[in-house]
Structure formats: structure tokens, C-alpha cells
Amino acid sequence: MKNLYDEMPNGYQESIQKGLGAVRYFSRNMSFGTGSEEERITRLKKEIEATDAVVIGAGAGLSTSAGLTYSGERFERYFFDFARKYGIRDMYSGGFYPFPDEETRWAWWARHIYFNRYIDAPKPVYQELLSLVKDKDYFVVTTNVDHQFQRAGFDKKRLFYTQGDYGLFQSAGSSMQKTYDNEEWVMKAMEAQGFIRDENGLFQVPESGELKMKIPASLIPKCPDDGSDVTMNLRADDSFVEDGGWHRASAAYADFLRRHESLHVLYLELGVGANTPVIVKYPFWQMTLANEKSVYEIANRSICIDGDIGNVFVKMK
């Protein structure tokens, strides 16, 4: 299978290549903006109001700000037994742990999926972001796989999840090239471990604190088409399945960029690190460099705010 770069629509690959070429330029011209934090927040709010379009590039830091942390209290509350038995210290590393059998591995993944995909984030950061852009012409490209944009009410036709979705399984082999919704399975697997629903219908650890760390062998998920093994629809290697929905979203994103390439565009990067810069950071750099009407992190056109995303949104109200 081709990788994400190979599958990108015409024009987007070129943007990435130009973005890579612009790295040296930006290393000389990056700016954290001028003025106090309050002044920069005010300017960002005005830019959102004035811009023709907003392109949101979101990474893991946005979900972290929303309270979907992978370590600390949340991890200790829902994975205390795995931490105690296997020495796992956070949800991220647990996804790579060599569990002794499939029953245990899928018990782990059921919890991981549920508490990061099928519940709302603890803090309303995504909802606050939507309130800022809902009346604008916007599009979201994100490396996040937790579905929080849709849970917050963002238009799914304006979202491109580049790296997959916790809510989907895919065939373990690359021949089927299909994805499968996993919500029904997740709920059964949570019940099988002893989680109980509260008054709001959300799974919680029982008061006894007793949970099973395995699911029955009969619950190990299989491909509904041929009974073969499945895996998570997460981009880890070349076996990642880019299904029809992925390609439609990719094409919609490319079309949005094309239609707005010469307009006043705000490229709003939120919580993006350096792990996959070709998805958000480099293309945003190149597109801002090519369009003098756009706003991003270039000297004289920058609004860089170093702080908790949720707190900044609150201050923008």
C-alpha cells in the first residue's frame, strides 16, 4: 500500500515539497508575535472574525488541553490493574505492549478505545473552538484519532482525519482494504471486563474496584466478511487502510485549499508537535509563504500564543 504522502491529491504533495524547501526560510523568519499575550489573543480573535476562511491544523496537544490525557489520574483510574501487573505507565506505551494473549490485548484496546473515542473530552475545548469558527468557512485537518471534532458538533464534511480513527477496525492483512465500525464490539468488551454504566450511561469502574483483564475468546474481534483477524485503523505502517471515507475527506481538503489559496486565510495550528510535520506544519508554512493575505507564524504576520489552548479560548470569549 502507498503511504499518506503518495495518496495525497494533486497539488498537496507539491505544497509539502515547497514547505520542506521553506524550512530554512522559516528558521530565519519565525516570530512569536509582538505585544502582550492579551494583545495577541485579541488580534487572533479579530483575525478569525475578519478572515475569509480558517484552516485548522490540530494535533495531540488539543486533546490534551481538553483533558484526554494518556497518563496520570485518567490512566490510573481506568488502567490501574494493567499498570500493577505489567508495569505499564501510560496509555500510549500500553498500545505497544507485548501482552501474553489476544484476550488480554483486546481487553486493553477496548478500554483504550472507549475512554478516548466513545466519551466526550472532560473539558469543553473542542466546543469552544467550534463556537469561534462555526460561522466561518472552515476546514479541519488533524492527526488526532479520537473523533472529538465530530463529538463536539463539527461538520464531518469539513474534517480530514489523516491518521485513522479509534472507532474503526481494519483487516489485519492488506487485501481487503476495508474498515469496520467497532462501537458495538467495544461496548460488549467493556461489559465483559466488569465495567458498569452510571446514570448517564457511561462506563465506570465498579465500587469494588474488581475488573477482568481479559475478554472471552469468543469476543476477540474478527473481520465480518471472512472471519480473518483485524487490527486498529491507525497509521503505524504500510498496512494502514485508506478507505473510501478517507479518500473523500482528502479530496474535500484539497478542494478547500484550492478554492481559498488566494484569499485571506487564517492557518490555525493547535497542539501540533514535530512527529509528523508533513501533515500540518510544512504545508501550512508553504501556503502562508505563497499567500500574502494569509496569517500564520511568519515575521510580521504571526500570532503565536504559548499557553494552554483551552485557557486561550476562554480568554477569547
N, C-alpha and C positions, 0 to 999 in steps of 0.2 A: 504493500500500500504506500501511496505517496504521503509525504508529511504535510503539515499545515501550510508551509510556505509554497510547496508545489501546487496545492489545491486552491490557492487564493485566486480571486478573479483577476482578469486583465487590469493592469493599472496599479493594483495594490502591491504586487511584487516590485514594480518599479519604484513605488513610494518607499518601500523598505530599503531598496538598494541606495536610493538617494539619501535616505535617512542615515544609513551606515556611513555614507560619504560625508554627511554633515556632522559627524561626531566631533571631529577636530574643530569645526567652526563653533559648535556649541560649547566646547570646553573653554573657549576664549570668551564667549559672549553670554554664558548663563548668568542669570541675575536673580537674587531673591527679592527683587522689587524694592521700591522706596517707600518711606513712610512707616508709621507705626502699624502694628497688627490691626488695630481698629480701622485705620485708613485703608489698608489693603483689603480688609473684609468688605468695607463699604464700596470700594472700587469693584470688587468681584460681583457684588450684588448688582451694581449698576451695569456691569458688562452683561450679566445674564439677562437683565431687562432690555438692554439695547441690541443685543446680538440677533442676527438673522437665524442662527442655528447653534445648537450646543451638541458637541460630540463628547460623550462621557467615556473615558477610559478607566475602568475600575479593576483594582487588584485586591489581594487578600487583606490589605490594611483597612479597606472599607468595611468588610465583615468583622474584622477585629474591633473596630470602633463601635460597631453595632452590638458587640457583646458575644459574638460567636468565636470565642477564644478556644484554642486547642489544648491549652494546659491550665494549670491552676484549679480553681474551685469547680468549674464545669467538668473537667476531666476527673477530678477526684470524686465528684458526686455520682457520675454515671459509669465510670470505668475502674472504680476502686479495687474490685476483685481482680481484674486483669493486671493492674499495677502491682498488687500484692503478690500474685502468683508468678508473673512473667517479668516483673521489673520494668514494665513499660512506663514511660514518664509523660507522654503526651499523645494526642490522637494522631498526629501526623506520623510519628515514628511507628505507631502501632499498625498503621496500614501496610508496613513492610515487614512486620514481624513474622518469622517462620513458625507459625502455630503447628501443633503436633498433628492435627487432623482437620478435615473440612468442616466438621460440625462446630469446632471451636472458631475456626477462621470466619465462618459465615455468621456466627453469633456476634463476633466483634463487629463485622461490617453492618449488620442490622442496626446495632446501636449507633455506629458512626454515621450511617445514612440518616437515621431518624432524627438524631439530635442536631444535625447540620443541614437537613433538607426539608423535613416534614413538620417543622415548628417555625414560628416566627422568631426573628432575632430578638434578644432580650431588650435591646434599645431601639427606638424608632428612627434610626439614622437613615434607613432607606426611604421611609415615608417622608422624612424631612427633605431629602434630596428631591423626591418626586414633587413635593409642594413648590420647590424652587424652579422646576423646569416643565411642569405639566402643561403650561400654556405656551411653551416654546416648541419649535420644530427641533426635536432631539433624536439622538440615536445612542445606544449603549454598546460598546464592545468591552467584553470582560473575560478575564482568565478565571474568574470565580466559577465554582460548580455547584453552589448551594441554593440556587433558584430564588434568592431573596429579592431580586428585582421584580419578578412576577408576583411573589407573595405580597409585595408592597403596593402592587397595582400598576406597575409599568406595563405599557402596551407590548405584548410579546412579539409583535411585528416589528418592533424597534429595538430588538435585543439580539446580540450575537454572542453566544457562549462558545468561545473558541476551543476550550479545553475539555468539554464534556459536561455531564450532568450526573450528580449523585442519584438522581431519580431514574436512571436508565441502566439496564444490563445490556451487554452485547455478547455475541457468541465468542467463545474463547479463541476459536480459530478465525482466520480472516475470510473464509469462503462465503459465509452467509451475508456479511456486510449489512446486518440489521441490528436495530436496538429494540429493547423491550422495557415497558414500564414496570417498575418494581414495587410500587406502593402497596399493593395487596400482600405481596410476599413479606415486605418489611413489617407490616402490622402483625402478621401471623408469627413471625420470628421474634418480635418483641414480646408478645404474649407467651410464647413458648419458654422464654427466659424468666418469666415471672414478673415482668413489669405490669403495673396496674394503671388504669385510667383514672384521672381525677375528675372533679365536677365539670371541667372544661373539655373533657375527652382527651387530655394529653397524658401520655405515659409518664409515670413516675416510679422511682424505686419504692418498693413496699416498706412499710414501717419496720418490718422485721429485718430489713436490710439483706434478705436472702434472695439471691439471684442465681440462675443457672448460667454457666459459661459455655454451654453447648446448645445447639438446636437438634431436634431429631434428624436422623439421616434422611428421613422422608421429606424433610423441608429444605434440603440442600437445593438451591435453585438450578434449574436446567432450562435449556432452550426450548420454548414451546413448539417449535417447528420440527425439531428432530431429536430432542432429548439429550443433546450434547451439552458439554459444560459451558457455563457463562462466566463472564468476568465483569468488572465495573467498566462503564463507558467513560473512562478517564484517560487523557492523553499521557501515556507513560512510554510508549514505543510505537513502532510502525504498525502494530495491530489495531490501533485505535480506529473505530468505525465512524466515519463521517457520513451520517445517514442523510435522508432527504431533507429533514428539518435543518440540519447543519448547513447544507448547501444553499437552501433558500435564504437562511439568515445571512450567510456570507455574501450572497448576491445582493441582498437588500442593503447591506452595509456599504458595499462597493458603489451601488447606485446612489445612496445618500451622499457619499463623499463626492461623487462626480457632479451631482446637481448643486452642490454648495461650494465647490472648490474656489470660486472667485468672490464669494460673499463674505460678510462679516461673520466669522465663525469663532466660537469660543471652544477651544480644546481643553476640556476639564479633566485632568488626570487626578484620580483619587486612590490613594493607597497602593500604588504600583511600585513594585520593587525592581530589582535588576535581573531576576531569574529568566524572564522571557521578554527582553526589551524589543524584539522584533514584532510583538503583537500590538503594543500600545506606544511605548516611548519613542522608538525610532521613527515610525510613521508619523506620529504627532509632530516630532521635530521637523521632519521634512515638509509636511503640509503647512506648518506655520511659516517656515522659511520661504515657501513658494508663494504665500498669500499675505501681502502686507496688511490686509484688513483683519487678519486673524489675531487671536490673543493666546499666548502660552508662555513658556519660560524662555523668552529671548530678551536680551537687554532692551530696555525702553518699551517692551510690550509684555512685561511679566507681572503676574500676580501670584507670587509664591508665598504660601502660608504654612509655616511649620507648626503643626499642632494637631490635636485630636479632631478628626473630621466631624464627629457629631457635635462637639463643642462649637466649632466654627459655624455649622449650620444653625445652631440655636442663636448665635450672635447675629446671624443674617436676617432673622425674623423682624 
